[in-house]
Amino acid sequence: MDWYSSCGKYHTQTFAHESRLSSLPDDWRRELAALWRLEADINNGAYLQFLVNWGRDTYEYAIQGLKKIGASRMAEIIDICQLLVDEHIDVTKFVADHEAISAGKAFDDLQKGLPQEIVARIYELSYEFMGYPDDVASLGMRHYGSLIQGDSQG
Protein backbone atom coordinates (compact mmCIF):
# COMPACT_ATOMS: atom_id res chain seq x y z
CA MET A 1 0.00 0.00 0.00
CA ASP A 2 1.53 3.30 -1.14
CA TRP A 3 0.95 6.54 0.79
CA TYR A 4 0.64 8.82 -2.21
CA SER A 5 -1.68 6.50 -4.11
CA SER A 6 -3.84 6.07 -1.03
CA CYS A 7 -4.17 9.82 -0.48
CA GLY A 8 -4.66 10.42 -4.20
CA LYS A 9 -7.53 7.95 -4.26
CA TYR A 10 -9.55 10.10 -1.86
CA HIS A 11 -8.64 13.30 -3.69
CA THR A 12 -9.88 11.72 -6.94
CA GLN A 13 -13.16 10.69 -5.33
CA THR A 14 -14.01 14.37 -4.88
CA PHE A 15 -13.96 15.07 -8.64
CA ALA A 16 -17.57 13.99 -9.11
CA HIS A 17 -18.54 16.63 -6.54
CA GLU A 18 -16.70 19.74 -7.77
CA SER A 19 -13.63 18.63 -5.75
CA ARG A 20 -15.39 19.40 -2.46
CA LEU A 21 -13.83 17.66 0.50
CA SER A 22 -17.26 17.66 2.15
CA SER A 23 -18.27 15.03 -0.42
CA LEU A 24 -16.14 12.49 1.45
CA PRO A 25 -18.01 10.80 4.31
CA ASP A 26 -15.35 11.05 7.04
CA ASP A 27 -12.81 13.53 8.35
CA TRP A 28 -9.99 11.02 7.94
CA ARG A 29 -10.73 10.67 4.19
CA ARG A 30 -10.89 14.47 3.88
CA GLU A 31 -7.56 14.73 5.69
CA LEU A 32 -5.94 12.27 3.29
CA ALA A 33 -7.28 14.11 0.24
CA ALA A 34 -6.09 17.41 1.73
CA LEU A 35 -2.64 15.98 2.44
CA TRP A 36 -2.38 14.81 -1.18
CA ARG A 37 -3.35 18.30 -2.39
CA LEU A 38 -0.92 19.94 0.02
CA GLU A 39 2.05 17.84 -1.01
CA ALA A 40 1.27 17.98 -4.72
CA ASP A 41 0.79 21.73 -4.86
CA ILE A 42 3.59 22.80 -2.55
CA ASN A 43 5.99 20.58 -4.48
CA ASN A 44 4.70 22.05 -7.74
CA GLY A 45 4.36 25.75 -6.94
CA ALA A 46 4.73 26.43 -3.21
CA TYR A 47 2.17 27.21 -0.52
CA LEU A 48 0.41 30.04 -2.33
CA GLN A 49 -0.45 27.72 -5.23
CA PHE A 50 -1.95 25.24 -2.78
CA LEU A 51 -4.01 27.98 -1.14
CA VAL A 52 -5.30 29.41 -4.43
CA ASN A 53 -6.13 25.99 -5.85
CA TRP A 54 -7.85 24.49 -2.81
CA GLY A 55 -8.74 27.20 -0.30
CA ARG A 56 -8.74 27.49 3.42
CA ASP A 57 -10.95 24.46 4.14
CA THR A 58 -8.35 22.19 2.55
CA TYR A 59 -5.67 23.89 4.64
CA GLU A 60 -7.75 23.11 7.76
CA TYR A 61 -7.97 19.39 6.91
CA ALA A 62 -4.30 19.25 5.89
CA ILE A 63 -3.09 20.85 9.12
CA GLN A 64 -5.36 18.54 11.11
CA GLY A 65 -3.90 15.52 9.29
CA LEU A 66 -0.28 16.64 9.74
CA LYS A 67 -0.83 17.14 13.46
CA LYS A 68 -2.56 13.76 13.85
CA ILE A 69 0.30 11.87 12.24
CA GLY A 70 2.96 13.75 14.21
CA ALA A 71 4.49 15.69 11.30
CA SER A 72 5.09 18.59 13.64
CA ARG A 73 7.63 20.61 11.62
CA MET A 74 5.60 20.37 8.41
CA ALA A 75 2.47 21.40 10.33
CA GLU A 76 4.37 24.33 11.80
CA ILE A 77 5.56 25.37 8.32
CA ILE A 78 2.10 25.53 6.79
CA ASP A 79 0.66 27.18 9.89
CA ILE A 80 3.26 29.94 9.55
CA CYS A 81 2.52 30.29 5.82
CA GLN A 82 -1.19 30.61 6.48
CA LEU A 83 -0.66 33.09 9.31
CA LEU A 84 1.51 35.24 7.03
CA VAL A 85 -1.25 35.28 4.41
CA ASP A 86 -3.96 35.95 7.00
CA GLU A 87 -2.07 38.97 8.34
CA HIS A 88 -2.41 40.68 4.95
CA ILE A 89 -5.41 39.23 3.09
CA ASP A 90 -8.85 37.96 3.99
CA VAL A 91 -8.53 34.67 2.10
CA THR A 92 -12.26 33.95 2.27
CA LYS A 93 -13.08 37.24 0.58
CA PHE A 94 -10.15 36.88 -1.82
CA VAL A 95 -11.31 33.45 -3.02
CA ALA A 96 -14.93 34.63 -3.36
CA ASP A 97 -13.80 37.66 -5.39
CA HIS A 98 -11.71 35.45 -7.68
CA GLU A 99 -14.07 32.52 -8.29
CA ALA A 100 -14.97 33.73 -11.77
CA ILE A 101 -11.37 34.17 -12.96
CA SER A 102 -8.59 31.76 -13.75
CA ALA A 103 -6.45 30.20 -11.04
CA GLY A 104 -3.40 31.77 -12.67
CA LYS A 105 -4.83 35.28 -12.32
CA ALA A 106 -5.91 34.59 -8.74
CA PHE A 107 -2.39 33.34 -7.94
CA ASP A 108 -0.84 36.46 -9.47
CA ASP A 109 -3.26 38.71 -7.60
CA LEU A 110 -2.56 36.94 -4.31
CA GLN A 111 1.19 37.38 -4.76
CA LYS A 112 0.71 41.05 -5.67
CA GLY A 113 -1.53 41.56 -2.63
CA LEU A 114 1.18 40.42 -0.25
CA PRO A 115 4.31 42.35 0.63
CA GLN A 116 7.34 40.98 -1.25
CA GLU A 117 9.13 40.04 1.97
CA ILE A 118 6.10 37.93 2.96
CA VAL A 119 6.02 36.20 -0.43
CA ALA A 120 9.76 35.52 -0.12
CA ARG A 121 9.28 34.06 3.38
CA ILE A 122 6.43 31.83 2.18
CA TYR A 123 8.62 30.50 -0.63
CA GLU A 124 11.47 29.92 1.82
CA LEU A 125 9.14 27.95 4.08
CA SER A 126 7.72 26.07 1.08
CA TYR A 127 11.23 24.94 0.12
CA GLU A 128 11.78 23.74 3.66
CA PHE A 129 8.51 21.79 3.41
CA MET A 130 9.74 20.27 0.12
CA GLY A 131 12.78 18.97 2.01
CA TYR A 132 10.42 16.78 4.07
CA PRO A 133 11.64 17.50 7.60
CA ASP A 134 9.10 14.87 8.70
CA ASP A 135 8.62 11.47 7.05
CA VAL A 136 5.00 12.07 6.08
CA ALA A 137 4.60 8.77 4.23
CA SER A 138 5.73 6.61 7.16
CA LEU A 139 3.94 8.69 9.76
CA GLY A 140 0.79 8.80 7.63
CA MET A 141 0.71 5.07 7.02
CA ARG A 142 1.29 4.38 10.70
CA HIS A 143 -1.71 6.56 11.63
CA TYR A 144 -4.12 5.99 8.72
CA GLY A 145 -2.99 2.58 7.38
CA SER A 146 -5.61 0.48 9.16
CA LEU A 147 -8.37 2.88 8.08
CA ILE A 148 -7.21 2.76 4.46
CA GLN A 149 -6.94 -1.04 4.49
CA GLY A 150 -10.38 -1.43 6.06
CA ASP A 151 -12.04 1.04 3.69
CA SER A 152 -14.71 -0.72 1.67
CA GLN A 153 -15.58 2.52 -0.19
CA GLY A 154 -12.02 3.15 -1.44
PAPATOR-813025 format. One record per atom (N, C-alpha, C): residue number from 0; residue in one letter; atom name; x, y, z. Coordinates in steps of 0.02 Angstrom, whole numbers, plus 32768, in hexadecimal, padded with zeros to 4 digits. Example, Ala and Ser with C-alpha at 12.3 -4.5 7.8 and 13.67 -1.06 7.14 Angstrom:
REC  num  residu  atome     x     y     z
REC    0       A      N  8294  7EE4  8186
REC    0       A     CA  8267  7F1F  8186
REC    0       A      C  8294  7F5B  8186
REC    1       S      N  8282  7F90  8162
REC    1       S     CA  82AC  7FCB  8165
REC    1       S      C  8285  8002  818A
***
This chain:
REC  num  residu  atome     x     y     z
REC    0       M      N  802B  7FC6  8000
REC    0       M     CA  8000  8000  8000
REC    0       M      C  802D  803E  8000
REC    1       D      N  8024  806A  7FD0
REC    1       D     CA  804D  80A5  7FC7
REC    1       D      C  8029  80E3  7FE3
REC    2       W      N  804C  810C  8009
REC    2       W     CA  8030  8147  8028
REC    2       W      C  8011  8176  7FF5
REC    3       Y      N  8037  8187  7FC1
REC    3       Y     CA  8020  81B9  7F91
REC    3       Y      C  7FE5  81A0  7F68
REC    4       S      N  7FE5  8161  7F56
REC    4       S     CA  7FAC  8145  7F33
REC    4       S      C  7F6E  8143  7F5F
REC    5       S      N  7F79  8132  7F9E
REC    5       S     CA  7F40  812F  7FCC
REC    5       S      C  7F21  8174  7FD6
REC    6       C      N  7F4A  81A7  7FE0
REC    6       C     CA  7F30  81EB  7FE8
REC    6       C      C  7F10  8203  7FA7
REC    7       G      N  7F30  81F4  7F6F
REC    7       G     CA  7F17  8209  7F2E
REC    7       G      C  7ED3  81EB  7F1E
REC    8       K      N  7EC8  81AF  7F36
REC    8       K     CA  7E88  818E  7F2B
REC    8       K      C  7E4E  81B7  7F48
REC    9       Y      N  7E57  81D2  7F84
REC    9       Y     CA  7E22  81F9  7FA3
REC    9       Y      C  7E1B  823D  7F82
REC   10       H      N  7E52  825A  7F6E
REC   10       H     CA  7E50  8299  7F48
REC   10       H      C  7E27  828E  7F08
REC   11       T      N  7E35  8259  7EE4
REC   11       T     CA  7E12  824A  7EA5
REC   11       T      C  7DC7  8240  7EB0
REC   12       Q      N  7DB5  8223  7EE8
REC   12       Q     CA  7D6E  8216  7EF6
REC   12       Q      C  7D46  8257  7EFB
REC   13       T      N  7D67  828F  7F06
REC   13       T     CA  7D43  82CF  7F0C
REC   13       T      C  7D32  82ED  7EC8
REC   14       F      N  7D50  82D4  7E92
REC   14       F     CA  7D46  82F2  7E50
REC   14       F      C  7CFD  82F3  7E3A
REC   15       A      N  7CD8  82BF  7E4C
REC   15       A     CA  7C92  82BC  7E39
REC   15       A      C  7C67  82EE  7E5E
REC   16       H      N  7C85  8310  7E8E
REC   16       H     CA  7C61  833F  7EB9
REC   16       H      C  7C85  8383  7EBC
REC   17       E      N  7C9B  839A  7E81
REC   17       E     CA  7CBD  83DB  7E7B
REC   17       E      C  7CF9  83E0  7EAA
REC   18       S      N  7D1A  83A8  7EB6
REC   18       S     CA  7D57  83A3  7EE0
REC   18       S      C  7D4B  83B9  7F29
REC   19       R      N  7D0E  83B6  7F40
REC   19       R     CA  7CFF  83CA  7F85
REC   19       R      C  7D12  8392  7FB5
REC   20       L      N  7D3A  83A4  7FE6
REC   20       L     CA  7D4D  8373  8019
REC   20       L      C  7D10  835A  8040
REC   21       S      N  7CDE  8386  8047
REC   21       S     CA  7CA1  8373  806B
REC   21       S      C  7C7C  8339  804A
REC   22       S      N  7C8E  8329  800C
REC   22       S     CA  7C6E  82F0  7FEB
REC   22       S      C  7C88  82AD  8006
REC   23       L      N  7CBF  82AE  802A
REC   23       L     CA  7CD9  8271  8049
REC   23       L      C  7CB7  8267  808C
REC   24       P      N  7CA6  8228  809D
REC   24       P     CA  7C7C  821C  80D7
REC   24       P      C  7C9C  8225  811C
REC   25       D      N  7CDF  8226  811F
REC   25       D     CA  7D00  8228  8160
REC   25       D      C  7D39  825C  8160
REC   26       D      N  7D48  8275  819B
REC   26       D     CA  7D7F  82A4  81A2
REC   26       D      C  7DC1  8284  818C
REC   27       W      N  7DCD  8245  819E
REC   27       W     CA  7E0D  8227  818D
REC   27       W      C  7E16  8223  8141
REC   28       R      N  7DE2  8216  811B
REC   28       R     CA  7DE8  8216  80D2
REC   28       R      C  7DF5  825C  80B8
REC   29       R      N  7DD5  828D  80D5
REC   29       R     CA  7DE0  82D3  80C2
REC   29       R      C  7E27  82E8  80D1
REC   30       E      N  7E41  82D1  810A
REC   30       E     CA  7E86  82E1  811D
REC   30       E      C  7EB7  82C2  80EA
REC   31       L      N  7EAA  8285  80D6
REC   31       L     CA  7ED7  8265  80A4
REC   31       L      C  7ED5  8289  8062
REC   32       A      N  7E9A  829C  804B
REC   32       A     CA  7E94  82C1  800C
REC   32       A      C  7EB7  8305  8012
REC   33       A      N  7EAF  8326  804B
REC   33       A     CA  7ECF  8367  8056
REC   33       A      C  7F1B  835F  8059
REC   34       L      N  7F33  832A  8077
REC   34       L     CA  7F7C  831F  807A
REC   34       L      C  7F98  8313  8034
REC   35       W      N  7F73  82EF  800A
REC   35       W     CA  7F89  82E5  7FC5
REC   35       W      C  7F8E  8328  7FA1
REC   36       R      N  7F5A  8351  7FA8
REC   36       R     CA  7F59  8393  7F88
REC   36       R      C  7F92  83BF  7FA2
REC   37       L      N  7F9D  83BD  7FE3
REC   37       L     CA  7FD2  83E5  8001
REC   37       L      C  8016  83D2  7FE4
REC   38       E      N  8026  8392  7FE7
REC   38       E     CA  8067  837C  7FCD
REC   38       E      C  806E  8389  7F83
REC   39       A      N  803B  8379  7F5D
REC   39       A     CA  8040  8383  7F14
REC   39       A      C  804A  83CC  7F02
REC   40       D      N  8024  83F8  7F20
REC   40       D     CA  8027  843F  7F0D
REC   40       D      C  8064  8463  7F29
REC   41       I      N  8077  8454  7F67
REC   41       I     CA  80B4  8474  7F81
REC   41       I      C  80F0  845E  7F58
REC   42       N      N  80F3  841D  7F48
REC   42       N     CA  812B  8405  7F20
REC   42       N      C  812A  841F  7ED8
REC   43       N      N  80F1  8435  7EC1
REC   43       N     CA  80EB  844E  7E7D
REC   43       N      C  80F3  849A  7E79
REC   44       G      N  80D9  84BF  7EAB
REC   44       G     CA  80DA  8507  7EA5
REC   44       G      C  80DA  852D  7EE6
REC   45       A      N  80E7  850C  7F1D
REC   45       A     CA  80EC  8529  7F60
REC   45       A      C  80A8  8533  7F80
REC   46       Y      N  80A9  854C  7FBD
REC   46       Y     CA  806C  8550  7FE6
REC   46       Y      C  8036  857B  7FC7
REC   47       L      N  8048  85B2  7FA8
REC   47       L     CA  8014  85DE  7F8B
REC   47       L      C  7FED  85BB  7F54
REC   48       Q      N  800E  8590  7F2E
REC   48       Q     CA  7FE9  856A  7EFB
REC   48       Q      C  7FB7  853C  7F1B
REC   49       F      N  7FCC  851A  7F50
REC   49       F     CA  7F9E  84EE  7F75
REC   49       F      C  7F61  8516  7F8D
REC   50       L      N  7F6E  854F  7FAB
REC   50       L     CA  7F38  8577  7FC7
REC   50       L      C  7F08  858F  7F91
REC   51       V      N  7F22  85A7  7F5A
REC   51       V     CA  7EF7  85BF  7F23
REC   51       V      C  7ECF  8585  7F05
REC   52       N      N  7EEF  854C  7EFB
REC   52       N     CA  7ECD  8514  7EDB
REC   52       N      C  7E98  84F4  7F08
REC   53       W      N  7EA3  84F1  7F49
REC   53       W     CA  7E78  84C8  7F73
REC   53       W      C  7E55  84EE  7FAC
REC   54       G      N  7E6D  8528  7FBF
REC   54       G     CA  7E4B  8550  7FF1
REC   54       G      C  7E5A  853D  8039
REC   55       R      N  7E3D  8564  8064
REC   55       R     CA  7E4B  855E  80AB
REC   55       R      C  7E30  851D  80CA
REC   56       D      N  7DF7  8505  80B2
REC   56       D     CA  7DDC  84C7  80CF
REC   56       D      C  7E0C  848D  80C5
REC   57       T      N  7E2E  848B  808B
REC   57       T     CA  7E5E  8456  807F
REC   57       T      C  7E9B  845E  80AD
REC   58       Y      N  7EAF  849D  80B7
REC   58       Y     CA  7EE4  84AA  80E8
REC   58       Y      C  7ED1  848E  812D
REC   59       E      N  7E93  849A  8142
REC   59       E     CA  7E7C  8483  8184
REC   59       E      C  7E82  8437  818B
REC   60       Y      N  7E6C  8413  8157
REC   60       Y     CA  7E72  83CA  815A
REC   60       Y      C  7EBA  83B3  8155
REC   61       A      N  7EE3  83D6  812E
REC   61       A     CA  7F29  83C2  8127
REC   61       A      C  7F4F  83CD  8168
REC   62       I      N  7F43  8405  8189
REC   62       I     CA  7F65  8412  81C8
REC   62       I      C  7F4F  83E1  81FE
REC   63       Q      N  7F0F  83D1  81FD
REC   63       Q     CA  7EF4  839F  822C
REC   63       Q      C  7F16  835C  8220
REC   64       G      N  7F1D  8348  81E1
REC   64       G     CA  7F3D  8308  81D1
REC   64       G      C  7F87  8307  81E4
REC   65       L      N  7FAB  833D  81D5
REC   65       L     CA  7FF2  8340  81E7
REC   65       L      C  7FFC  833A  8232
REC   66       K      N  7FD1  835C  8258
REC   66       K     CA  7FD7  8359  82A1
REC   66       K      C  7FC5  8313  82BB
REC   67       K      N  7F93  82F3  829E
REC   67       K     CA  7F80  82B0  82B4
REC   67       K      C  7FB7  827E  82AA
REC   68       I      N  7FDB  8283  8272
REC   68       I     CA  800F  8251  8264
REC   68       I      C  8051  8261  8287
REC   69       G      N  8056  829D  82A3
REC   69       G     CA  8094  82AF  82C6
REC   69       G      C  80C8  82D1  829A
REC   70       A      N  80B3  82EC  8262
REC   70       A     CA  80E1  8310  8235
REC   70       A      C  80E4  8359  824E
REC   71       S      N  8102  8362  8287
REC   71       S     CA  80FF  83A2  82AA
REC   71       S      C  8122  83DB  8286
REC   72       R      N  815C  83CF  8268
REC   72       R     CA  817E  8406  8245
REC   72       R      C  8157  841A  8206
REC   73       M      N  813E  83EA  81E1
REC   73       M     CA  8118  83FA  81A5
REC   73       M      C  80D7  841E  81B6
REC   74       A      N  80B8  840B  81ED
REC   74       A     CA  807B  842E  8204
REC   74       A      C  808D  8476  8218
REC   75       E      N  80C5  847E  823A
REC   75       E     CA  80DA  84C0  824E
REC   75       E      C  80E8  84EC  8210
REC   76       I      N  8107  84CF  81DD
REC   76       I     CA  8116  84F4  81A0
REC   76       I      C  80D7  850F  817F
REC   77       I      N  80A5  84E3  8176
REC   77       I     CA  8069  84FC  8153
REC   77       I      C  803F  852A  8180
REC   78       D      N  8043  8520  81C1
REC   78       D     CA  8021  854F  81EE
REC   78       D      C  8040  8595  81E8
REC   79       I      N  8081  8598  81E5
REC   79       I     CA  80A3  85D9  81DD
REC   79       I      C  8090  85F8  819B
REC   80       C      N  8091  85D0  8165
REC   80       C     CA  807E  85EB  8123
REC   80       C      C  8038  8608  8125
REC   81       Q      N  800A  85E3  8142
REC   81       Q     CA  7FC4  85FA  8144
REC   81       Q      C  7FBD  8639  816F
REC   82       L      N  7FE1  863B  81A7
REC   82       L     CA  7FDF  8677  81D2
REC   82       L      C  7FFA  86B4  81AD
REC   83       L      N  802F  86AA  8186
REC   83       L     CA  804B  86E2  8160
REC   83       L      C  8019  86FD  812D
REC   84       V      N  7FF5  86CF  810C
REC   84       V     CA  7FC2  86E4  80DD
REC   84       V      C  7F89  8708  8102
REC   85       D      N  7F72  86EA  8138
REC   85       D     CA  7F3A  8705  815E
REC   85       D      C  7F48  874B  817A
REC   86       E      N  7F87  875A  8188
REC   86       E     CA  7F98  879D  81A1
REC   86       E      C  7F8C  87D3  816D
REC   87       H      N  7F8A  87C0  812D
REC   87       H     CA  7F87  87F2  80F8
REC   87       H      C  7F4A  87EE  80CB
REC   88       I      N  7F2A  87B4  80C9
REC   88       I     CA  7EF2  87AA  809B
REC   88       I      C  7EBC  8780  80BC
REC   89       D      N  7E7E  8793  80B2
REC   89       D     CA  7E46  876A  80C7
REC   89       D      C  7E3B  8735  8091
REC   90       V      N  7E56  86FA  809C
REC   90       V     CA  7E56  86C5  8069
REC   90       V      C  7E0F  86B3  8054
REC   91       T      N  7DE0  86B3  8083
REC   91       T     CA  7D9B  86A1  8072
REC   91       T      C  7D7F  86D3  803F
REC   92       K      N  7D89  8712  804B
REC   92       K     CA  7D72  8746  801D
REC   92       K      C  7D99  8743  7FDB
REC   93       F      N  7DDA  8737  7FE1
REC   93       F     CA  7E04  8734  7FA5
REC   93       F      C  7DEC  86FC  7F76
REC   94       V      N  7DE1  86C1  7F92
REC   94       V     CA  7DCA  8689  7F69
REC   94       V      C  7D86  8697  7F4B
REC   95       A      N  7D58  86B3  7F72
REC   95       A     CA  7D15  86C4  7F58
REC   95       A      C  7D1A  86F6  7F1F
REC   96       D      N  7D46  8728  7F26
REC   96       D     CA  7D4E  875B  7EF3
REC   96       D      C  7D6E  8740  7EB3
REC   97       H      N  7D91  8707  7EB9
REC   97       H     CA  7DB7  86EC  7E80
REC   97       H      C  7D99  86AD  7E62
REC   98       E      N  7D5E  8698  7E79
REC   98       E     CA  7D41  865A  7E61
REC   98       E      C  7D34  865A  7E17
REC   99       A      N  7D25  8693  7DFA
REC   99       A     CA  7D14  8696  7DB3
REC   99       A      C  7D51  869E  7D85
REC  100       I      N  7D8C  86A4  7DA2
REC  100       I     CA  7DC7  86AC  7D78
REC  100       I      C  7DF5  8670  7D7D
REC  101       S      N  7E26  866E  7D53
REC  101       S     CA  7E52  8634  7D51
REC  101       S      C  7E7D  862E  7D90
REC  102       A      N  7E92  85F1  7D9E
REC  102       A     CA  7EBD  85E6  7DD8
REC  102       A      C  7EFF  860C  7DD0
REC  103       G      N  7F18  8610  7D93
REC  103       G     CA  7F56  8634  7D86
REC  103       G      C  7F50  867E  7D99
REC  104       K      N  7F19  869D  7D87
REC  104       K     CA  7F0E  86E4  7D98
REC  104       K      C  7F06  86EB  7DE3
REC  105       A      N  7EE2  86BE  7E02
REC  105       A     CA  7ED9  86C1  7E4B
REC  105       A      C  7F1C  86BA  7E6E
REC  106       F      N  7F46  868D  7E56
REC  106       F     CA  7F89  8683  7E73
REC  106       F      C  7FB2  86C3  7E6D
REC  107       D      N  7FB1  86E0  7E31
REC  107       D     CA  7FD6  871F  7E26
REC  107       D      C  7FBC  8756  7E54
REC  108       D      N  7F7A  875C  7E5A
REC  108       D     CA  7F5D  8790  7E84
REC  108       D      C  7F6D  8784  7ECE
REC  109       L      N  7F6F  8746  7EE3
REC  109       L     CA  7F80  8737  7F28
REC  109       L      C  7FC8  874C  7F36
REC  110       Q      N  7FF5  873A  7F09
REC  110       Q     CA  803B  874D  7F12
REC  110       Q      C  8044  8799  7F13
REC  111       K      N  801F  87BB  7EE7
REC  111       K     CA  8023  8805  7EE4
REC  111       K      C  8005  8825  7F23
REC  112       G      N  7FD5  8803  7F42
REC  112       G     CA  7FB4  881E  7F7D
REC  112       G      C  7FDB  8816  7FBD
REC  113       L      N  8010  87EF  7FB9
REC  113       L     CA  803B  87E5  7FF4
REC  113       L      C  807C  880C  7FEC
REC  114       P      N  8096  8825  8023
REC  114       P     CA  80D8  8846  801F
REC  114       P      C  810D  8814  8006
REC  115       Q      N  813C  882D  7FE0
REC  115       Q     CA  816F  8801  7FC1
REC  115       Q      C  8196  87D9  7FF5
REC  116       E      N  81A3  87F7  802F
REC  116       E     CA  81C8  87D2  8062
REC  116       E      C  819F  8798  807E
REC  117       I      N  815D  879F  807E
REC  117       I     CA  8131  8769  8094
REC  117       I      C  8130  8731  8060
REC  118       V      N  812B  8744  8020
REC  118       V     CA  812D  8712  7FEA
REC  118       V      C  816F  86EC  7FED
REC  119       A      N  81A6  8710  7FF6
REC  119       A     CA  81E8  86F0  7FFA
REC  119       A      C  81EB  86C0  8035
REC  120       R      N  81CF  86D3  806E
REC  120       R     CA  81D0  86A7  80A9
REC  120       R      C  81A5  8669  809D
REC  121       I      N  816C  8671  807C
REC  121       I     CA  8141  8638  806D
REC  121       I      C  8165  8607  803E
REC  122       Y      N  8189  8621  800D
REC  122       Y     CA  81AF  85F5  7FE1
REC  122       Y      C  81E7  85D2  8007
REC  123       E      N  8208  85F6  8033
REC  123       E     CA  823D  85D8  805B
REC  123       E      C  8222  859E  8085
REC  124       L      N  81E9  85AA  80A4
REC  124       L     CA  81C9  8575  80CC
REC  124       L      C  81B2  853C  80A0
REC  125       S      N  8199  854C  8065
REC  125       S     CA  8182  8518  8036
REC  125       S      C  81BC  84EA  8022
REC  126       Y      N  81F6  8508  8017
REC  126       Y     CA  8231  84DF  8006
REC  126       Y      C  8246  84B4  8040
REC  127       E      N  823F  84CD  807D
REC  127       E     CA  824D  84A3  80B7
REC  127       E      C  821C  8469  80BA
REC  128       F      N  81DD  8476  80AD
REC  128       F     CA  81AA  8442  80AB
REC  128       F      C  81BD  840C  8077
REC  129       M      N  81D3  8423  803C
REC  129       M     CA  81E7  83F5  8006
REC  129       M      C  8222  83C9  8019
REC  130       G      N  8248  83DD  804B
REC  130       G     CA  827F  83B5  8065
REC  130       G      C  8268  837D  8093
REC  131       Y      N  8228  837A  80A1
REC  131       Y     CA  8209  8347  80CC
REC  131       Y      C  822D  833E  810F
REC  132       P      N  8228  8372  813A
REC  132       P     CA  8246  836B  817C
REC  132       P      C  8225  8334  81A7
REC  133       D      N  81EA  8320  8193
REC  133       D     CA  81C7  82E7  81B3
REC  133       D      C  81BA  82B3  817D
REC  134       D      N  81BC  8274  8190
REC  134       D     CA  81AF  823E  8161
REC  134       D      C  8163  8232  815D
REC  135       V      N  8143  825C  8135
REC  135       V     CA  80FA  825C  8130
REC  135       V      C  80DF  8217  811C
REC  136       A      N  80FF  81F7  80EC
REC  136       A     CA  80E6  81B6  80D3
REC  136       A      C  80E5  8183  810B
REC  137       S      N  811C  817C  812F
REC  137       S     CA  811F  814A  8166
REC  137       S      C  80F0  815D  819F
REC  138       L      N  80F1  819C  81B2
REC  138       L     CA  80C5  81B2  81E8
REC  138       L      C  807C  81AB  81D4
REC  139       G      N  806C  81BD  8196
REC  139       G     CA  8028  81B8  817D
REC  139       G      C  800E  8171  817B
REC  140       M      N  8039  8143  8163
REC  140       M     CA  8023  80FE  815F
REC  140       M      C  801C  80E0  81A5
REC  141       R      N  8046  80F4  81D2
REC  141       R     CA  8040  80DB  8217
REC  141       R      C  7FFE  80F1  8235
REC  142       H      N  7FE9  812E  8228
REC  142       H     CA  7FAB  8148  8245
REC  142       H      C  7F6C  8132  821F
REC  143       Y      N  7F6E  8137  81DD
REC  143       Y     CA  7F32  812C  81B4
REC  143       Y      C  7F30  80E6  8193
REC  144       G      N  7F66  80C0  8196
REC  144       G     CA  7F6B  8081  8171
REC  144       G      C  7F31  8051  817D
REC  145       S      N  7F1E  8048  81BB
REC  145       S     CA  7EE8  8018  81CA
REC  145       S      C  7EA5  8032  81AF
REC  146       L      N  7E9B  8073  81B0
REC  146       L     CA  7E5E  8090  8194
REC  146       L      C  7E5B  8086  8148
REC  147       I      N  7E94  8092  8128
REC  147       I     CA  7E97  808A  80DF
REC  147       I      C  7E8B  8041  80CC
REC  148       Q      N  7EAC  8013  80F0
REC  148       Q     CA  7EA5  7FCC  80E0
REC  148       Q      C  7E5E  7FB4  80ED
REC  149       G      N  7E3C  7FCF  811F
REC  149       G     CA  7DF9  7FB9  812F
REC  149       G      C  7DC3  7FDE  8109
REC  150       D      N  7DD6  800B  80DC
REC  150       D     CA  7DA6  8034  80B9
REC  150       D      C  7D85  800E  8080
REC  151       S      N  7D45  8000  8088
REC  151       S     CA  7D21  7FDC  8053
REC  151       S      C  7D0A  800B  801C
REC  152       Q      N  7D0A  804D  8029
REC  152       Q     CA  7CF5  807E  7FF7
REC  152       Q      C  7D2F  8091  7FC8
REC  153       G      N  7D6D  8087  7FDE
REC  153       G     CA  7DA7  809D  7FB8
REC  153       G      C  7DBE  806B  7F88
***
